[in-house]
Amino acid sequence: MIALGIDTGGTYTDAALVDQATGAVLAGAKALTTRHDLAIGIREAIQAVLGATSQGPRTVSPPDIRLVGLSSTLATNAIVEGQGCPVCLLLIGYDPALVERYGLERELATRDIVYIGGGHDAAGNQVAPLDEAAAREAILAHRDHVEAFAVSSYFGVRNPAHELRVRALVEELTAAAGYLEGAYLPLTCGHELTSRLDALRRAITVTLNARLIPLLRELIATVRQSLNGLGIRAPLMIVKGDGSLVRAEWAMQRPIETILSGPAASVVGAWHLADRQDVWVVDVGGTTTDIAVLRSGRPRLNPEGARVGRWRTMVEAADVHTVGLGGDSQVRLDGNRFPGSDGLTIGPRRVVPLSLLAAEHPAIIGELREQLDSTGREGVKGQFVLGQRQPRAGLQEEDLRLLRELAEGPRSLVSLVEEAHYGPLVLRRIDELEAQRLLLRAGFTPTDALHVLGRFTEWNIEAAQLGAQILARRLHVTPEAFCERVVARVSDQVTSELVSKVLSDEAALPDWDREPAATAFLARAMGAVSQSDLACQLTLRQPVVAVGAPVEAYLPRTAQQLRTELLIPAHAEVANAVGAVAGGVIQRARALIRPVEGERFFRVHVPGGVCDCSSIEEAVEHARRIVTEHLRSLARQAGADEVEVQMERVDRVAPVQVDWGKDVYVETEMTFTAAGRPSLARGVDVE
């Protein structure tokens, strides 16, 4: 059976063909991700990988493909870059004064926040009725200005009744407005993401996920249309954040769990390609670098939720440390650099490399030459903006005018700042439009540095050289020396992030900016300080498997600094696409049993509601029956065949202080896991 893996990243769309019987990778190919129309890049990658098989022992045609797997870094990149669709967050039973007092609203990832009466207590009892009138008013007030809703109810994981009622209201009131030919605006409920307690983090997570729902649904629909156009009728599966697979139609209803699918696929792909059980995986992409660990051949999961950018989410996923560092990270010089620093900063913003921009728009080379010869405007030289997608309604006329101009081609920041109609304030407008994914920036990147050094020459070398000259002149070094410094700095940042990840797993996440002694030790271990009486070394005990297109340029220095073995397997450049078809279908759920009224009865918290039982064993049996049936159904909906469900039970007790040697029952937690192989039923056409 032949499986086609696709990974749509911020810069490249990768494709790989894998023989499922032997695990052999038959071919791999890459195409540029076309953000304005993802279907173009997807189609080009698929056509390229099918064409690549004609050079090998077996030519693969569309009818030979029996399964398609998709992973994507777009969701991760959007969070890291602060992008996403506008969302209204509905908080049920939260105390607005408390949230405001501790300045927590700025952490909630949206400005549109509405507090609604209601909520439950830790036992799942209603503490106040849901204020349906306020919920209706909020939905009607925001439905024309947002693309998704998010709802989190206080103790909603112990009783989701209020969240489910608000879901019904969103479906009713937005469907009535005729959105998407009768469909309703998407909504994310907090209890769908986690069964853990932490009201604030759950609200943050539900908002981040809701912001990404339209993006993910659009991606899935685009991939299916591309497959249909190429005559591929195989089932389409999507990689979840834990590396497992779900059916595309199922994921479109609950796309929440596909966050971190790209990083998870890279971990699974690295395991498949390197055939090593215990390693660190470093995936350097265009926009982000993802770091994770394999233990006994499985990616370690983080039950507390993976950290993406500055947010700690509550989505159970592969324990991936993601940072805004990649081949397309913006290289800039900070004019306010502190003494002893060169001010060189890389990331986290992703920009279009100058070499790529010039390959598509050669006219910018002339403008780069003019900027090199001019004086002033040093902070914006070598930077451009270009349109990304069609503007939506509700924008200011000035923004619409700028986007119409960008539809004709890229504009330099220098020209916009110097234009009387815009002026320096245009930079603030550009930041806001970029956050809404309406435009892209272009500038100098590590990819451009590799062009200057002759290590990667895919696009326009002259544009990269001009960009390097503009920045190198400010540091009074040659362009080549500047580019060597950029490449070394990327390697150093990968080393620092890898050390940070190891320490965060074993002790605590270091804050290098506030820990000068630790920073000094790290700098000496990395060889960044030569004039010192103190020398030290770091040794990473497990090997590093490096995947991603540019890793040969960056990771050898990292491995040398950490004195560890470096593995760059064959097909490392398409590891994400390989990982998109290497996993199985897995669904997880938890049940919690707690005594009520001094063990008079036992309350069972299961997905979708609560139930009271007269004994512990009756409660356990009830949870086993309900959750097993629920998980089997979910696994089949997710696209699994031959589903098996396993359960782990943990009874928790506490010692009684007044009666030595005796314990009191506290609770029982039951963890269920359903697993199966992807179904090979033939796919269907989707408009």
JODAWO-V346910 format. One record per backbone hydrogen bond with DSSP energy under -0.5 kcal/mol. NH is the residue of the N-H (numbers start at 1). CO is the residue of the C=O. If there is no record, write none. Layout:
NH:CO, NH:CO
//
This chain:
2:64, 3:18, 4:67, 5:3, 5:16, 6:69, 7:14, 8:71, 9:7, 9:12, 13:31, 14:7, 14:12, 15:29, 16:5, 17:27, 18:3, 19:24, 20:1, 20:18, 23:19, 26:17, 26:24, 27:17, 29:15, 31:13, 33:11, 35:33, 37:34, 40:37, 41:37, 42:38, 43:39, 44:40, 45:41, 46:42, 47:43, 48:44, 49:45, 50:46, 51:47, 52:48, 53:49, 53:50, 54:51, 55:52, 56:53, 64:61, 65:61, 65:62, 66:2, 67:2, 68:235, 69:4, 70:237, 71:6, 73:8, 74:8, 77:73, 78:74, 79:75, 80:76, 81:77, 82:79, 83:78, 84:435, 85:211, 88:148, 89:87, 89:112, 90:88, 90:150, 91:89, 91:114, 92:90, 92:152, 93:91, 93:116, 96:94, 99:95, 100:96, 101:97, 102:98, 103:100, 104:99, 105:99, 107:104, 108:105, 112:87, 113:111, 114:89, 116:91, 120:154, 121:125, 124:121, 127:119, 128:119, 131:117, 132:130, 135:131, 136:132, 137:133, 138:134, 139:135, 140:136, 141:137, 142:138, 143:139, 145:142, 146:142, 147:86, 148:86, 149:186, 150:88, 151:188, 152:90, 154:92, 156:153, 158:155, 159:155, 164:160, 165:161, 166:162, 167:163, 168:164, 169:165, 170:166, 171:167, 172:168, 173:169, 174:170, 175:171, 176:172, 178:175, 179:174, 181:178, 183:179, 183:180, 186:147, 188:149, 190:151, 192:189, 193:189, 193:190, 194:190, 202:198, 203:199, 204:200, 205:201, 206:202, 207:203, 208:204, 209:205, 210:206, 211:207, 212:208, 212:209, 213:209, 213:210, 214:210, 216:212, 217:213, 218:214, 219:215, 220:216, 221:217, 222:218, 223:219, 224:220, 225:221, 226:222, 227:223, 228:224, 229:225, 230:226, 231:228, 232:227, 233:231, 235:66, 237:68, 237:235, 238:246, 239:70, 240:244, 241:257, 243:240, 245:584, 246:238, 247:638, 248:236, 251:247, 252:248, 253:249, 253:250, 254:250, 257:254, 258:255, 259:256, 261:258, 262:72, 264:260, 265:261, 266:262, 267:263, 268:264, 269:265, 270:266, 271:267, 272:268, 273:269, 274:270, 275:271, 279:277, 279:294, 280:543, 281:292, 282:545, 283:290, 284:282, 284:547, 285:283, 285:288, 289:323, 290:283, 291:321, 292:281, 294:279, 295:298, 297:277, 298:295, 300:293, 302:317, 303:301, 305:302, 306:315, 308:311, 309:322, 311:308, 313:306, 313:311, 316:193, 316:314, 317:302, 318:241, 319:300, 320:318, 321:291, 322:307, 322:320, 323:289, 325:323, 327:285, 328:286, 329:326, 330:349, 331:444, 332:330, 332:345, 334:332, 334:343, 335:333, 337:334, 341:338, 345:332, 347:330, 351:328, 352:441, 354:443, 357:353, 358:354, 359:355, 360:356, 361:357, 364:361, 365:362, 366:363, 367:363, 368:364, 369:365, 370:366, 371:367, 372:368, 373:369, 374:370, 380:377, 381:377, 383:380, 384:442, 385:411, 386:440, 387:406, 388:438, 389:438, 395:392, 400:396, 401:397, 402:398, 403:399, 404:400, 405:401, 406:402, 407:403, 408:405, 409:406, 411:385, 413:383, 416:412, 417:413, 418:414, 419:415, 422:419, 423:416, 423:419, 426:423, 427:424, 428:425, 429:425, 430:426, 431:427, 432:428, 433:429, 434:430, 435:431, 436:432, 437:434, 438:433, 439:433, 440:386, 442:384, 443:352, 446:329, 447:327, 449:445, 450:446, 451:447, 452:448, 453:449, 454:451, 455:450, 456:450, 460:355, 461:459, 464:460, 465:461, 466:462, 467:463, 468:464, 469:465, 470:466, 471:467, 472:468, 473:469, 474:470, 474:471, 475:471, 475:472, 476:472, 477:472, 482:478, 483:479, 484:480, 485:481, 486:482, 487:483, 488:484, 489:485, 490:486, 491:487, 492:488, 493:489, 494:490, 495:491, 496:492, 497:493, 498:494, 499:495, 500:496, 501:497, 502:498, 503:499, 504:500, 505:501, 506:502, 507:503, 508:503, 512:510, 514:511, 515:511, 515:512, 519:515, 520:516, 521:517, 522:518, 523:519, 524:520, 525:521, 526:522, 527:524, 528:523, 529:523, 532:530, 535:533, 538:561, 540:562, 541:539, 544:565, 545:280, 546:544, 546:567, 547:282, 548:572, 550:284, 551:548, 553:550, 554:550, 555:551, 558:554, 559:555, 560:556, 561:557, 562:558, 563:559, 563:560, 564:559, 567:544, 568:566, 569:567, 572:569, 574:571, 575:572, 578:574, 579:575, 580:576, 581:578, 582:579, 583:579, 585:676, 586:584, 587:674, 589:672, 591:670, 592:605, 593:668, 594:603, 595:666, 596:601, 600:596, 601:596, 602:613, 603:594, 604:611, 605:592, 605:603, 606:604, 606:609, 609:606, 611:604, 613:602, 619:615, 620:616, 621:617, 622:618, 623:619, 624:620, 625:621, 626:622, 627:623, 628:624, 629:625, 630:626, 631:627, 632:628, 633:629, 634:630, 635:631, 636:632, 637:633, 638:634, 639:636, 640:635, 641:677, 644:675, 646:673, 648:671, 650:669, 652:667, 654:664, 656:662, 657:655, 659:656, 662:659, 664:654, 666:652, 667:652, 668:593, 669:650, 670:591, 671:648, 672:589, 672:670, 673:646, 674:587, 675:644, 676:585, 677:641, 679:639, 683:233
//
